[in-house]
Amino acid sequence: MLVFISVLMGAALLFGVLWGIKNRQFEDYRKFLDGANLDGEDALNEAYALELRKKEALKKRLEASKNEHEGKGEHDKTNKKL
């Protein structure tokens, strides 16, 4: 029963993807060109600043995670010596 339902759902998904390709649901050639042409300088500067903030936040998160793992490792080493 579950195999039949899985096959049916897979067929429906495949049908949906093929229908989308046939009806050009995934093609948007003008999106990137219009976005670059219609965005003002302020919007582009805001997007750039947002990317910088995301990179900085990710960097801080990775450093905090690294420090947390290093701290746990040192704690484990001291417990083993006791």
VENWOMO-V224453 format. One record per pair of residues at least 12 apart in sequence whose C-alpha atoms are under 6 Angstrom apart, sorted by the first residue. I is the first residue (numbers start at 1). GAP is how many residues later the second one is. D is the distance in Angstrom with one decimal. If there is no record, write none. Layout:
i:gap:d
I:GAP:D
I:GAP:D
This chain:
none
